[in-house]
Amino acid sequence: MEPCEFPHIASQLAPIFARHGRDATRLLQVLREVQDAFHFIPPEAVSCIAIYLDMPRASVEGVAGFYSFLSLKPDGEYRVLFSDNITDHMLGKPELMQYFCNKLWVEPGKVSEDNLVSVDSASCTGMCDQGPAALVNGWPLTNLDNNRLDLIAELIRLRKPVADWPPMLFEVADNIRRKDVLLGEPLEPGAAIRATLARGARQTLAEVEIANLRGRGGAGFKTAAKWSFCHAALVEADGSEICDVGATLKRIMVCNADEGEPGTFKDRVLLASYADLVFEGMTVGARVVGASKGFLYLRGEYRYLLDKLEAVLARRRAQGLLGCDILGEKGFDFDIEIHLGAGAYICGEESALIESLEGKRGRPRNRPPFPVTHGYLGLPTVVDNVETFACAARIAERGGAWFAAMGTPQSTGSKLLSISGDVSRPGIYEYPFGVTVEQILRDCGGVDAHAVQVSGPSGTLVSWQEFGRRIAFEDLPTAGAFMVFHRKREMFAAAHNFTHFFAHESCGFCTPCRVGTQLQKKIMDKIAGGHGTASDLEEMKNLGHILKTMSHCGLGSSAANPVLDTLKKFPGTFERKLKALVFEPAFDLDGALETARKITGRDDEWAHL
């Protein structure tokens, strides 16, 4: 392999390469560390990485250009990204961001002339219960106001390293407001694993089936079925039985901690304060399916949790709960590795997440085959949500019948809800499935609520007339987001914000989503600018049909939900924005000539269109 032609860069990259080896699946992790070291990814570094990993330079650039937290151009020593979720807007994000830019003499979306700082927006950072929020070089800033921004601006002017900033700026509270069976009872590390070993892997799978556990990421697929399919994918080929783990890499367990849905932050709290419960569930699942390798895919916005999670994993290894011969069980070998994301909502989709784990751009795969048979590196792979694994640990410990006795027959157990918006007590609430929207609003202080966005932009908008509906897979399925809007809120603003989110987060793989989300955003911009007509509303309905029926993955098929739901349930919010009932172009050609008229001093009829 030829040496890198930039020895000064190569020497700086050497420690990074030493940590990750010549493994192309580690490319994203390498790029993240290069970004941290240089505050961007220099072209010379791209060349060195390509040579070291023996891959085309274009492939390295392609991955670096895909993730929003990576940059191929200088972003300044300090990169400040204000959370752009609608709840942050409701708390004053636009005004605060402009105030901060004025303090530092920098334009939004640009780098200061001295290359010190850049200020921009980012999609939801998972801090909706304590916004307005932002990230500075990847670290969270919460509860922002003018006073905090004054302090941050001064620290940046002084070029003080972020690691030396006052800790109070980075405080992230759990804000757990209501606990039930998942959060309310302590777990002794190893209890669920011991119960699994005593019961046997087959019977543990049966208990998960009895519990009727369904995926907590929103789709609601039965966990026992997924685990069974993953195990069965290799049984005929190698004759292995359940609990035949061994040292050979045969099956993979992946915990999807890339909760990028705006308004969702429950997984953040589980990882911050209940990591043992999550890792315990992964280990139980590994025993059942016969996996020896696990990954926690941690969203880039939660990188501040990395050291804490690594410490939990190290402790569990020391306790014999991870590694070889777990709890003395010969051949029960399983360990977990953490991979950091880099700001891509699409990686919450399981096949896109696997692509990212393999060091690639996070683009959804064609299916079939499904990950349970052909996942990470072509191996049978289980991908489950953080909350799902936490539930699996409780089931392994307490039994399936205990879990199934809660909730509803089709939606057993409890559900964590991330509640934000116009409420007096935002935070995490755990309820048995079947709770009504009305009850939740009473508990969280949403006394003047007019609408609730359940499960984020890709979910369902519930109007005040529907507050009797229930949180359950058979009524209102949800990944956990619960954003509340009071009567004085203009619901058009929420739908407008969500269209910008989907346009920004589309991976660009398929034309319906790539083009459709941009067209939807432009039409909403036109209406917001006062140029909308009734024909624009019809055009958005047509776009919605195309997005829903022709998009490659769930992002595109759900991108029209906010607009279509708002049009159906709050039509007045659009009608009040319309300028005319007939078509009107968004571009004002006559207005564009105003500057020319002033320069020439003309204002006659021939100077107008």
C-alpha positions in Angstrom: 0.0 0.0 0.0 1.5 3.4 -1.0 2.2 5.9 1.7 0.2 9.0 2.1 1.7 12.0 0.3 1.0 14.3 3.2 3.3 13.2 6.0 2.3 16.1 8.3 -1.3 15.0 8.1 -0.5 11.3 8.3 1.4 11.8 11.6 -1.7 13.5 13.1 -4.0 10.7 11.9 -1.7 7.9 13.1 -3.3 7.7 16.6 -6.8 7.6 15.0 -5.7 4.8 12.6 -4.2 2.9 15.5 -7.5 2.9 17.4 -9.5 1.7 14.4 -7.2 -0.4 12.3 -7.5 -1.0 8.6 -11.2 -1.8 8.8 -13.4 0.0 6.3 -16.5 -0.5 8.5 -14.8 2.0 10.9 -14.8 4.8 8.3 -17.5 6.9 9.9 -15.8 6.6 13.3 -12.5 7.7 11.8 -14.1 10.6 10.1 -15.8 11.7 13.3 -12.4 11.8 15.1 -10.8 13.6 12.2 -13.6 16.2 12.4 -12.9 16.7 16.1 -9.2 17.1 15.6 -9.3 19.6 12.7 -12.8 21.1 13.1 -13.4 19.8 9.5 -12.1 17.1 7.3 -9.2 18.5 5.2 -8.8 17.2 1.7 -5.3 15.9 2.6 -6.9 13.8 5.4 -9.4 12.4 2.9 -6.5 11.2 0.7 -4.7 9.6 3.6 -7.8 7.9 4.9 -8.5 6.5 1.4 -5.0 5.1 1.1 -5.0 3.7 4.6 -8.4 1.9 4.2 -7.6 0.9 0.6 -10.7 2.5 -0.8 -11.5 5.1 -3.5 -11.1 8.7 -2.4 -14.6 9.4 -3.8 -16.0 6.9 -1.4 -14.5 8.6 1.6 -15.8 12.0 0.3 -19.2 10.5 -0.3 -19.5 9.3 3.3 -18.1 12.6 4.7 -20.6 14.6 2.6 -23.6 12.5 3.7 -23.6 13.3 7.4 -24.5 16.8 8.6 -22.1 16.8 11.5 -19.2 16.2 9.2 -17.8 19.0 7.0 -15.3 19.0 4.1 -14.9 22.8 4.5 -13.7 24.7 7.5 -16.5 25.3 10.0 -14.6 27.3 12.5 -13.0 26.3 15.9 -16.5 26.5 17.4 -19.5 25.2 15.6 -22.8 26.2 17.2 -26.0 24.4 16.0 -29.3 25.6 17.3 -32.0 23.0 17.5 -34.6 23.8 14.8 -37.5 21.7 16.1 -40.9 23.4 16.3 -40.9 23.3 20.1 -37.6 25.2 20.1 -39.2 27.7 17.8 -42.1 28.1 20.2 -39.6 28.9 22.9 -37.9 31.6 20.9 -35.2 29.9 18.9 -35.2 32.2 15.9 -34.8 35.3 18.0 -32.1 33.7 20.2 -30.1 32.5 17.3 -30.2 36.0 15.7 -29.2 37.6 19.0 -26.2 35.2 19.3 -25.1 35.9 15.7 -25.3 39.6 16.3 -23.1 39.2 19.4 -20.4 37.4 17.4 -20.8 39.4 14.2 -21.5 36.2 12.1 -24.2 35.5 9.6 -26.4 32.5 10.2 -25.2 29.5 8.2 -21.8 31.0 7.6 -18.3 31.0 9.2 -16.9 34.2 10.8 -14.2 35.9 8.8 -11.5 34.9 11.3 -12.7 31.3 11.0 -13.4 31.3 14.8 -17.1 30.3 14.8 -20.0 29.2 12.7 -23.7 29.4 13.7 -26.4 27.3 12.0 -29.5 25.2 12.6 -29.7 21.5 13.2 -32.6 19.1 13.3 -34.1 18.2 16.7 -31.3 17.6 19.2 -33.4 15.4 21.6 -33.6 18.1 24.3 -37.2 19.3 23.6 -38.0 19.1 27.3 -35.4 21.7 28.1 -35.1 23.9 25.1 -34.2 26.1 23.4 -31.3 23.9 22.9 -28.1 23.8 20.8 -24.9 21.9 20.3 -21.4 23.4 20.4 -18.8 21.1 18.8 -21.2 18.3 19.6 -21.9 19.1 23.2 -25.4 19.9 24.4 -26.5 23.4 25.5 -29.9 23.6 27.2 -32.4 26.1 28.5 -30.8 28.9 26.4 -31.6 32.5 27.1 -29.8 35.8 26.4 -27.7 35.6 29.6 -26.4 32.1 28.7 -25.7 33.2 25.1 -23.8 36.2 26.4 -21.6 33.9 28.5 -21.1 31.4 25.6 -20.2 34.2 23.2 -17.6 35.5 25.6 -16.1 32.0 26.1 -15.8 31.7 22.3 -14.2 35.1 22.0 -11.6 34.1 24.6 -11.0 30.8 22.6 -11.6 28.8 25.8 -11.7 25.1 25.1 -15.2 23.7 25.3 -14.0 21.1 27.8 -13.2 24.0 30.2 -16.6 25.7 30.0 -18.8 25.9 33.1 -20.5 22.5 33.6 -23.8 24.2 34.2 -24.0 25.0 30.5 -24.1 21.3 29.6 -26.5 20.1 32.3 -29.1 17.7 30.7 -31.9 16.7 33.2 -33.9 13.4 32.9 -37.1 15.2 33.8 -38.9 11.9 34.6 -42.4 12.9 35.6 -44.2 9.6 35.8 -42.8 6.1 36.4 -44.4 2.7 36.0 -43.0 -0.9 35.7 -40.1 0.0 33.3 -38.7 3.0 35.2 -40.1 2.5 38.6 -38.4 -0.7 39.7 -34.6 -1.1 40.2 -32.8 -3.8 38.3 -29.9 -5.8 39.8 -27.3 -6.1 37.1 -27.4 -9.7 35.8 -30.8 -10.6 37.2 -32.4 -10.9 33.8 -29.4 -12.9 32.4 -29.5 -15.3 35.4 -33.2 -15.8 34.9 -32.6 -16.5 31.2 -29.9 -19.0 31.9 -32.1 -20.7 34.5 -35.1 -20.8 32.3 -33.3 -21.7 29.0 -33.1 -19.7 25.8 -36.1 -21.5 24.2 -38.4 -20.8 27.1 -37.2 -17.2 27.3 -38.2 -16.7 23.7 -41.6 -18.3 24.7 -41.9 -15.7 27.5 -41.3 -12.9 25.1 -44.0 -14.4 22.9 -46.4 -14.7 25.8 -45.7 -11.0 26.7 -46.6 -10.0 23.2 -43.8 -7.5 23.2 -43.9 -5.2 20.1 -41.1 -2.9 18.9 -41.1 0.4 20.7 -39.6 2.3 17.8 -43.0 2.9 16.3 -43.5 0.1 13.8 -44.7 -2.3 16.4 -43.3 -5.6 14.9 -43.5 -8.5 17.3 -40.1 -8.9 19.0 -40.4 -12.7 19.5 -41.0 -13.1 15.7 -38.0 -11.0 14.8 -35.7 -12.9 17.2 -37.1 -16.3 15.8 -36.5 -15.2 12.2 -32.9 -14.1 13.0 -32.1 -17.4 14.7 -33.8 -19.5 12.0 -31.8 -17.9 9.2 -28.8 -20.0 10.1 -30.2 -23.1 11.7 -30.7 -25.0 8.5 -27.3 -23.9 7.2 -25.1 -24.8 10.2 -27.4 -26.9 12.4 -27.0 -24.6 15.3 -29.6 -24.6 18.1 -30.8 -21.7 20.1 -28.2 -20.7 22.7 -25.3 -22.2 20.6 -23.3 -19.0 20.7 -19.7 -20.0 20.3 -16.8 -17.8 19.2 -17.8 -17.5 15.5 -19.5 -14.3 14.4 -22.8 -15.7 13.2 -25.6 -13.3 14.3 -25.7 -9.7 15.4 -27.7 -7.7 17.9 -28.1 -4.0 17.2 -29.6 -1.4 19.6 -31.1 1.5 17.6 -30.3 4.6 19.7 -30.7 7.0 16.7 -33.9 8.6 17.9 -34.0 11.4 15.4 -37.8 11.9 15.3 -38.4 15.5 16.4 -40.0 15.6 19.8 -38.6 12.3 21.0 -36.1 12.0 23.8 -37.1 8.9 25.8 -34.1 6.9 24.6 -31.8 9.6 25.9 -33.1 9.2 29.4 -32.9 5.4 29.2 -29.3 5.5 28.2 -28.4 8.2 30.7 -30.0 6.5 33.8 -31.0 3.0 32.8 -28.1 1.8 30.6 -27.8 -1.5 32.6 -31.5 -2.3 31.7 -30.8 -1.7 28.0 -27.6 -3.7 27.9 -29.2 -6.5 29.9 -32.0 -6.7 27.3 -29.4 -6.9 24.5 -27.6 -9.7 26.3 -30.8 -11.6 26.8 -31.6 -11.3 23.2 -28.1 -12.4 22.2 -28.6 -15.6 24.3 -31.9 -16.3 22.6 -30.9 -15.8 19.0 -27.3 -17.0 19.3 -25.4 -13.7 18.7 -21.9 -13.0 19.8 -21.6 -9.4 18.8 -23.7 -6.4 19.6 -23.7 -2.8 18.6 -25.2 0.3 20.2 -25.8 2.8 17.4 -25.7 6.1 19.4 -27.0 9.2 17.6 -24.4 11.9 17.2 -26.4 14.4 19.3 -25.9 12.1 22.3 -22.2 11.8 22.1 -21.9 13.4 25.5 -23.2 10.0 26.9 -20.4 8.0 25.2 -17.9 8.0 28.1 -20.6 7.1 30.6 -21.9 4.3 28.5 -18.4 2.9 27.9 -17.9 2.9 31.7 -21.1 0.9 32.1 -19.9 -1.6 29.5 -16.5 -1.9 31.2 -18.2 -2.5 34.6 -20.4 -5.2 33.1 -17.4 -6.9 31.6 -15.7 -6.9 35.0 -18.8 -8.4 36.5 -18.9 -11.2 34.0 -22.0 -9.9 32.3 -20.3 -9.3 29.0 -17.4 -11.0 27.2 -16.5 -14.7 27.2 -18.4 -17.4 29.2 -20.9 -14.9 30.6 -21.8 -15.7 34.3 -19.7 -18.8 33.9 -21.9 -20.3 31.1 -19.5 -22.1 28.8 -19.7 -20.8 25.2 -22.0 -17.8 26.1 -19.9 -15.1 24.5 -21.3 -11.7 23.8 -19.9 -8.2 23.8 -21.2 -4.7 22.8 -19.5 -2.0 20.8 -20.7 1.6 20.6 -20.9 3.3 17.2 -21.5 7.0 17.0 -23.8 8.5 14.3 -23.1 11.9 12.7 -26.4 13.6 12.2 -28.6 11.7 9.8 -32.3 11.2 10.6 -32.5 8.5 8.0 -30.2 6.2 10.0 -33.1 5.5 12.3 -34.4 3.3 9.5 -32.9 -0.2 10.3 -31.3 -0.9 6.9 -29.9 2.6 6.7 -28.5 2.2 10.2 -26.8 -1.1 9.1 -25.3 0.7 6.1 -23.9 3.3 8.5 -22.6 0.7 10.8 -20.6 -0.7 7.9 -19.0 2.7 7.3 -21.2 3.8 4.4 -23.7 6.4 3.6 -26.9 5.8 5.5 -29.1 4.9 2.6 -32.0 2.4 3.0 -31.5 -0.9 1.3 -33.9 -2.6 -1.0 -36.0 -5.2 0.9 -36.2 -8.2 0.8 -33.9 -9.5 2.0 -34.6 -8.2 5.4 -31.9 -7.6 8.1 -33.0 -10.6 10.1 -31.6 -12.8 7.4 -29.1 -10.5 5.6 -28.1 -7.6 7.9 -24.7 -6.3 9.1 -22.0 -7.7 6.8 -24.6 -10.0 5.3 -25.2 -11.8 8.7 -28.6 -12.3 10.3 -29.2 -9.2 12.4 -31.7 -8.1 15.0 -32.3 -4.3 15.1 -34.4 -3.2 18.1 -35.2 0.1 19.8 -33.6 1.1 23.1 -37.0 0.8 24.9 -37.7 -2.6 23.4 -34.5 -4.0 24.9 -35.3 -2.5 28.2 -38.7 -4.2 28.1 -37.1 -7.5 27.1 -34.9 -7.4 30.2 -38.0 -6.9 32.4 -39.8 -9.8 30.7 -36.8 -12.1 31.1 -36.7 -11.1 34.8 -40.4 -11.2 35.7 -42.0 -13.4 33.0 -44.3 -12.8 30.0 -47.6 -13.2 31.8 -46.7 -10.4 34.2 -45.9 -8.1 31.2 -49.0 -9.1 29.2 -51.3 -8.3 32.2 -50.6 -4.6 31.6 -51.9 -2.4 28.7 -54.3 -3.8 26.2 -54.5 -7.2 24.5 -52.8 -5.9 21.3 -50.5 -3.4 23.1 -49.1 -5.0 26.2 -46.9 -3.4 28.8 -46.2 0.3 29.2 -45.0 3.1 26.9 -42.6 5.9 27.5 -43.8 9.3 26.2 -41.5 12.3 25.5 -43.8 15.3 26.2 -42.9 18.8 25.1 -44.5 22.0 23.8 -47.2 23.9 25.5 -47.3 22.1 28.9 -46.3 23.1 32.3 -44.4 19.9 33.1 -42.5 18.7 30.0 -40.5 15.5 30.3 -40.8 11.7 30.4 -44.0 10.0 31.3 -44.6 6.2 31.5 -48.1 4.9 31.1 -49.7 1.5 30.5 -50.8 1.3 26.9 -54.4 2.4 26.5 -54.1 5.7 28.2 -56.1 8.5 26.6 -54.6 11.7 25.2 -57.0 13.6 27.5 -55.5 11.9 30.6 -51.9 12.6 29.5 -52.7 16.3 29.0 -54.2 16.6 32.5 -51.1 15.0 34.0 -48.5 17.1 32.1 -50.3 20.5 32.4 -51.6 20.9 28.9 -54.8 22.5 30.1 -55.3 24.8 27.0 -54.2 22.2 24.4 -55.8 22.5 21.0 -53.7 19.9 19.2 -51.1 17.1 19.8 -48.6 15.8 17.3 -48.3 12.1 18.3 -45.1 10.3 17.2 -43.4 13.3 15.7 -43.8 14.7 12.1 -44.1 11.2 10.7 -47.0 10.4 13.0 -50.5 11.7 13.5 -51.9 15.1 14.3 -54.7 14.9 16.9 -57.1 17.7 17.2 -59.0 18.8 20.3 -62.0 16.8 19.1 -60.0 13.6 19.3 -58.6 13.7 22.8 -60.5 10.6 23.8 -58.2 8.5 21.5 -55.8 6.1 23.2 -52.0 5.5 22.9 -51.9 2.0 21.5 -50.9 0.2 18.4 -54.5 -0.3 17.5 -55.3 3.4 17.8 -52.4 5.9 18.1 -49.1 4.0 17.6 -46.1 6.1 18.6 -42.3 6.0 18.9 -42.8 8.3 21.9 -43.1 11.9 20.8 -46.0 13.9 22.2 -45.9 17.6 21.2 -48.6 19.8 22.6 -50.0 23.0 21.0 -52.3 25.4 22.7 -55.1 27.4 21.1 -53.1 30.4 20.3 -50.6 28.5 18.2 -50.9 28.7 14.4 -50.8 25.1 13.3 -49.5 26.1 9.9 -46.2 27.0 11.5 -45.8 23.5 12.8 -46.5 21.9 9.4 -44.2 24.4 7.8 -41.4 23.5 10.2 -41.9 19.8 9.5 -41.7 20.2 5.7 -38.3 21.9 6.1 -37.2 19.0 8.4 -38.1 16.3 5.8 -36.6 18.2 2.9 -33.4 18.6 4.9 -33.3 14.9 6.1 -34.1 13.2 2.8 -31.2 11.0 1.8 -31.8 11.7 -1.9 -31.8 8.1 -2.9 -35.2 8.0 -4.6 -36.7 10.7 -6.9 -40.2 10.9 -5.3 -38.7 11.8 -1.9 -35.7 13.8 -3.1 -37.8 16.0 -5.3 -41.2 15.7 -3.6 -40.0 17.0 -0.2 -38.3 20.0 -1.8 -41.4 20.9 -3.8 -43.5 20.5 -0.7 -41.2 22.8 1.2 -41.2 25.4 -1.6 -45.0 25.5 -1.7 -45.2 25.9 2.0 -42.6 28.7 1.8 -44.8 30.3 -0.9 -47.9 30.2 1.3 -45.9 31.5 4.3 -44.7 34.4 2.2 -48.2 35.5 1.4 -48.4 34.2 -2.2 -50.4 31.0 -1.7 -53.5 30.1 -3.6 -56.1 27.3 -3.5 -54.3 25.6 -6.4 -51.2 25.2 -4.1 -53.2 23.3 -1.6 -54.4 20.9 -4.3 -50.8 20.5 -5.5 -49.7 19.5 -2.0 -52.4 16.9 -1.9 -51.1 15.4 -5.2 -47.6 15.6 -3.9 -48.6 13.8 -0.8 -50.1 10.9 -2.8 -46.9 10.5 -4.7 -44.7 10.6 -1.6 -46.9 8.1 0.2 -47.1 5.6 -2.6 -43.8 5.9 -4.5 -41.1 6.6 -1.9 -38.4 4.0 -1.3 -38.6 4.1 2.5 -40.7 5.4 5.5 -39.2 8.9 5.5 -40.7 9.7 2.1 -43.9 7.9 2.7 -44.6 9.8 5.9 -43.2 13.2 4.8 -46.6 14.5 3.7 -48.3 13.5 6.9 -48.0 16.8 8.7 -49.3 18.8 5.7 -52.2 16.4 4.9 -53.2 16.1 8.6 -53.2 19.8 9.1 -55.2 20.5 5.9 -57.8 18.0 7.0 -58.1 18.9 10.7 -57.2 22.6 10.7 -58.1 23.9 7.2 -58.6 27.4 8.4 -54.9 27.7 9.3 -54.1 27.4 5.6 -57.0 29.5 4.3 -56.0 32.4 6.4 -52.6 32.4 4.6 -53.9 32.4 1.1 -53.6 35.5 -1.0 -55.9 34.5 -3.9 -58.1 31.6 -5.1 -56.3 31.4 -8.4 -52.7 30.6 -9.3 -50.1 33.2 -8.5 -46.4 32.7 -9.1 -44.2 32.8 -6.0 -41.7 35.1 -7.8 -42.7 38.8 -8.1 -41.1 39.8 -11.4 -42.3 43.4 -11.2 -41.1 43.7 -7.7 -37.7 42.5 -8.7 -37.4 45.4 -11.1 -37.8 48.0 -8.4 -34.0 48.4 -7.9 -33.5 49.0 -11.6 -36.3 51.7 -11.6 -34.6 53.5 -8.7 -31.2 53.4 -10.5 -32.6 54.7 -13.8 -35.0 57.1 -12.1 -37.9 55.7 -14.2 -41.4 55.0 -12.9 -43.4 55.2 -16.1 -45.7 52.4 -17.3 -43.0 50.9 -19.5 -40.8 50.4 -16.5 -43.5 48.1 -15.0 -44.7 44.6 -15.8 
